[in-house]
Amino acid sequence: MQLKHRKHGEEQPYWPAGPFKIRLPFVHYRWETAEMIQALIMFVVSLSAIPLLETYLGLPYDVALAYVVVCGIGFMLPALLGVPMVPGWITPAVPVVLVFLGDFEPGPEAIQALFALQFLVFLIFFFLGVTGLGRKLVHLVPNSLQAGIIIGAGIAAITGEIQEGGNLAETPISLIIGMLVAIFMLFSLAFRRWVEHHPWVKRIANYGMVPGMIIAILVAWAVGEYPRPDIEWGITQPNFAEMWHYLPFAVGFPGPQVFLMAIPTAIIAYVIAFGDILVGRSLMSRVDHLRPDEHIDYNTNRIHNVTALRNFMHAFLAPYPGLAGPIWTAVTATMAERYKNGRNAMESIYSGGGTFWITGFIALFVLPLVSMFQPVLPIALSLTLLLTGYICLMVGIEQTRTTAERGVAGTMAVVLAVYGAGWGLAAGVVLYYLVQKQNLLGREPAPVDDTAGEEHGESSKET
């Protein structure tokens, strides 16, 4: 199903292109049926940005759909250019971005403000990627601060959904059932044993969080938490011609004052995205050693460059409340779980991610699918946020090795979730120097894992 094949233990074939590694479906990797089916359901999450675009930017539905199509093009770039993760938004930053946009009138003002924010996010990623500082930053940041960023992002994602006024309060039955099904299928040790002993269970497990999403939608329709769809036939018609009137070229570019107002939110968004990069690195390291047949090139500078390119494209062609983030944590985790099952299950980490978003982009034009999922768009976004939070907590806690690291990371995470990324990062740095530093002026000795004698669960042993 592909023209180029890799030898055992080598990296997946590619065409070199400067800092990027180009891979095309059917040329450099095979088409994955399981990821294709997942994408035909999970693409609905990208559609869930439409209500945000309508409310905060004042876009008509067909123009908002055109924005989503531009976003879909961006989603295909990482697998094309050599990034092994499934990309998404900077999801935990969405509430912060919406608070920022709330200070501007929907329409030209809000579009200009979002352009300023997304352009600043592009500059941060571009500078750190081109200079190579992004790669160094990952290794220079202490382990406790890395864990604190990840855990804090997870807490923020979960609390945003379960607090008063969140979607869980509005539609508790469907979201709780869908969330429990998804977590059980993705992370349960009992379900993992079922997969090992029952082929039909293994086939269901191949579809990741899709069964949880489907069950949540069916329950929502059954109990009346969401209206049933009015399915239409044909091809969707994003209004690209009208979209021009809602871009910075038409509404005008923001002044210096707007850029100054956007700086704190841009920094917060990068700090959260930096946590996403750490989560992605942790997820890849958890599965890389289990698949000796493929070498995964997890290049932090390349991730920064590709994410910068996507944010640049968005800023000028479709300013986006979700921004462009390096990883869709929930889907990347489900893909990594299936990747563990060997080359027959998923030929390459790139074949999974590439197939997923190419299918998701095509699905945006399939009107029966779009119209069927339109009434339940909030469910898709909420399940993604809740699963993202769970995975961030799991990965962040696993990353801490000592009681001191856990104390610093946990406190930093709470401050970050409650007061924002800036205050959280400041609290983490202060606590790191007060609690962990043994030599204020010199090199730190390697930390001793004080859990070495404790009993660990199966998931800890795997890492």
N, C-alpha and C positions, 0 to 999 in steps of 0.2 A: 504493500500500500504506500511505499515511499521509494524515491529514487536513490537516496543516500542512506547508508546504514552505519551504525557505529560498531566498533569492535568492543569486546568485553573490557570494562574498566575505563574506557575513554569518554571524552565529552561528546555530547550529541553533535553531529555534523552541522556546519554553519558556513556562511559566507562572511569573511571579515570586512568590516566597514568602519575604520577608525576605532572609536571606543565601543562600537556596537558589534553584535554578532547576529546577522540576519538569518532567520529560519522561517521557511514557508511550509504550509501543510502539503502533504503528498510529495514534497521534495526532500525536506529535512526531517520530518516526523510524520507519523501515521495519524489518521483520523480516529479519535476515541469516541465510540458510541455512547458510553456511559456519560461522559462530559457533555456530549451533544444533547442528550435527553435532559440532563440537569439544567442546561442553559435554557432550554425551551420553557422551563418553569421559573428559574431564578432570574431571568432577564427582567421579570416584573419589578425587581428591586430598583433597576435603573429608571423604570417608569414612575416609581414613587417620588421622584424629584419633581414631577409635573405640578402637584399641588403647592409645593414650596415656591416654584417659579411663578405660578399664578398669583400667589398671595403676597410674596415679598418683592417681586420685580414687576408685577402687574402685566404679565404676559398673557395673551390669549392661548387657549389650549393648543391650537395647531402650531403656534410659534414655539411654545414650550416643548412640544414633541420634536420640533426641529433642533432645539437645544440638546435634547436627549440623544438624537442621532449623532450630533457632533461629539457628545460624550462617548458614544459607542465606538466611534473611530479611535478616540484616545484609548479606550479600553483594549483595543487590539494591538497597540504599539509595543507594550512590554514584551510579550511573547515573540513578536516580530524582531525585536532589537536585542534580545538576549537576557531578559530578566525572568527568573524561574517562577515567580509568584503570580497569582491571579490578582490583577489590580482592582482598585475600587475607589471610593471616596476617602477623605480623611474623616471617617464616620464619627468618631467621638467629638470632633470639633464642630459638627453641624449646629448643636445648640448655641455655641459661642458665636458662630457666624451669624445665626439668626438674631441674636441679641444685638450684634453690631448693625445689621441691616435694619433693625427696628427703629433706629435713630434717623432713618431716611424715608422720604415719601416713596411709595411704590411707583415705579416709572423711571424716567431718566435719572433722578437723583440716586435711587437704589442701584441702578445699573452701573452708574459711574462709581459708586462706592464699592460695589463688588468687583469691578474692573481693577480698582486701586488695590484692593486686598489680594486678588489673585495674581496680579502682576508682581506684588511684593513677595508673595510665596514663590513665584517663579524665580525671582532674583536670588532668594535665599538658597533654593535648591541648585540653581545654576552656579552660583559662586562656590558653594561647598563641593559640587561635583567636578567642576573644571579645575579647581585648585587642588583637589584631592583631600581637602580637609574633612569632607564628609566621612571618608573611610577611616581617617585618623580619629575622628570624633567618636566613632563607635568603640574604638579600643581604648581611648583615653578616659571616657566616662566611667567612673567606678561602678562596680557590679550592683551595689545597693541603689544607686541613682537610676541605673537602667531598669532594675526591677520596679522601683517606685514609679517611674513613668508608665511602665506597662500596666501595673496594678491600678494606678490612678485613672488611666484611660478606661480600664475595665469597669471600675466603680462608677465613673461618670456615665458610661454608656448604659449601665443597668439602672442607675437611679433616675436617669432621664425618662425611662419607660415606666417605672413602678411608682414614681412619686405622684402626688395628687395632680390631676390634669393630664397625666400621661396616658398612652394608649392602653396600658394594662387595666387601668380603672374603667375605661370606656368599653373594652371588649375582653373581659377577663377569661371567659370560658375558652374561646378559640385560641388565645395567645398562650395560656397556661398549658393546655393540652398539646398544642403544637410544639412548644418549647420543651416539654418533658419528653415527647417522642423523639425530637431531634437530638437532645442530649443523650438519651438512652442509646440511640443507634450509633452515635458518634464516639461515645466515651465509656460506655458501660462494659465492665469486665465480663459480666454474664452474657451480654450480647456478643462480645468478641468470641466467647466459647461456642455460642450458637453458630457463628459464622464458620468456625473451624470444623464443625460436625454436620452442618446442614447446607448443601449446595444452594437450595432455594433462598435461604437467609443471606448467603453471601451475595447472591444476585441483587437482592434488595439493598444490601449495604453499599453496593457500588454507586448508588445514587445519592449518597451523602445526606444532606439536610432536606432534599426534595420530599421524601415521605412526610416529614414533619410539616413542611409548608403545605402540602396537599391536604393533610388531615386538618390543619388549622383552618384552611379555606372552606373545606366541606363542613366543618363544625360551625363556622361563622354563618354560612348560608342556612344550615339546619336550624340553629337556634335564633336566627334573625338578627345577629349582631351586625351583619352587613347585608345589603340587598342583593338579590340574585342578578346575574348579568343579562344584558340584552345583546346577544351575540350578533355581530355584523360580519358580512363577507366582503372580501376584496383585499385591497392593498391600502395601507395607511398613507395619508397624504400630509406629511410635514410641510409647513408653509415656509419654505426657504426664502421666497421672494419677500414676504412680509417681515421675515426675521431681520432683514437689513435695517429696518426702522427701529429695532430694539438693540442695536449694537453700538459700541462707543463711537464708531465712525459717524453715526447718524445723530445720536443723542449728545455727543460731545464727550471729551475726555475730562477727568476730574482735575481740580486744582491742587496745589501743594497742601492745602489744609486737609483735604480728604485723605491724601496719602499719609499725612501725619496721624490722623485719626485711626487709620487702618494698621499702623505699625504694631501695636500691641497684639491685635488679633492675629496678624500674620506670624508673629513670633510664637504665639500659643499654638497656632495650627502646625508650625514646623516642629515644635517640641513634641506634639502628639504624633505627628507623622514619623518623627525620629523613633518614638516608641514602637510604631508599626514596623519600622525597619528592623528593630531589635526582635520583635515578635516573629517576623519573617525569617530572620537568621536562625532563631531558635527552632522554628518549625522545620526548616531545611536541615539543620544539623541533627534533628531527631530522626530523620528518615535517610539521610545520606549514607550513614554507615550500614544501614540495613540493605542497601542496594549497591553492592560492589560492582555491578555491571555498568553503572553510569557515574561519571564524575560531574557533580553539580558545581558550576562556577557562580558562586554568590558574590558578585562584585558590587560593593556598596557605592562606589563612584558611578558605575553604570546606572544603578537604581536612581541615584540623584539626578543624573543627566536626563534619563527618560522621564522621570516625574517632572522635571523642569520643563521639558518640551511639551508635555501634556498641559501643564498649567499655563504656559505661554499661549498655546492654541486656544484654550478656554477663555483666557482673558480677552482676547480680541474677537473670537468668533462665537462664544457662548459662555459668558460669566456664570459660574455655577456655585450654588450655595454649599454643595458637598466638597468643593475644590477637587483636586486630583491627587489621590493618595497612592502610596506605593503598594498597598495590599488590601484585598478584601479578605479579612482574617477568617471569617467563617468558611468561605468557599475554599481558600487555600488550605485550611486545616482538613476539610473533608477530602480534598484532592490528595493531600499528603498521606492521609490514612489509607486511601485506595492504592497509592503509589507503593506503600509498604508491601503489598501483596505480590510484587514481582513484575517482571517484564511482560508476561502474558496479560496481566491486569491493566497495566499502563506502560506503554513502550518507553516513554520518556517523561520527565517532569514538564518538558516544554510541549509535548503533544497534548497533555491534559489541559494546561492553561491556554494554549493556542486554540484548540478545538472549542473550548468553553466560550470565549468571547467572540470568535467568528460566528458561531451559532447564535449567540445573544444579539449580535448586530443584525443578522438576517431576520431574527424574530421580531425586531422592531417594526418591520414592514408587513408583518402578517396580521391583518386586521382582525381575524377571528380570535387570535391569541390576545391581542392588545385589548379588544373590547370585552373578552371574557374576564380578564384580570383587573380591568379598570375599577370596579367597585371595591376591590379588596387590596388596593395599593398600600394602605397603612400597615396591613398585616406583614407584608414582605419586608418593609423597612424595620418594623418592630422586632421581628424574629432575627433579622440580621444584627441589630443593635444588641439584643439580649445574648445571642450566641457569641458575638464579638467580645462582650463583657466577660462571659464565662471563660473563653479561651485566654483572654488577657490575664485574668486572675490565675488560671492554671499555669500558664507559662511564666508569669512573673514570680509566683511563689516558688516554682521549681528552680528559678535562677538564683535565689538566695542560698548561701551555703553556711552562714553562721547566724547565731542569735543577734549579733550586733547588726548585721546586714538586714535581717528581717525587721528589726525594730526601726531602723532608719527608713527602709523601703516602705513599710506599712504606714508610718507617720506621714512621710512625704506624699504617699498615694492619697491619703484622706484629705490633706491640705489641698492637693492638686484638684481633687474632685469637687471640693466645696468652694474653694476660692479662686480656682483657675490655675493654668499651667505656670504662669509667672511666679506666683506665690509658692506653689508646690515645689518648683525647682529651687527657689531661694531657701525654702525650709530644708530640702534635701541636702543642699551644699553645706548649710550651717551644721546640721546634725552629723553629716559625714565627718567634718573636721572636729566636732566636739566628741563624738562617740568612737569613730573607727580609726582615726589617725593615730598611729603609734610613733611616727617620726614626722614632726611638722615641717621639717626642712629637707629631709632626705627621701630616698626611695622606700616604699613600703615593703615589708616582708610579705611573702605569699600568705593569704589567709588560710587558717586551718579549719577544715570542715568539721564542726562540732556535732554533726549528725551522723558521723561515720558508724557509730555503734548502735544507732537506732534502727528500728524496723522500717523498711520502706515498702510502699505499694508497688504494684507491677509497673505502673506508668513511670515511677521514678527510676526503676531499674533500666527501663528502655532508653532513658536519656543518658 
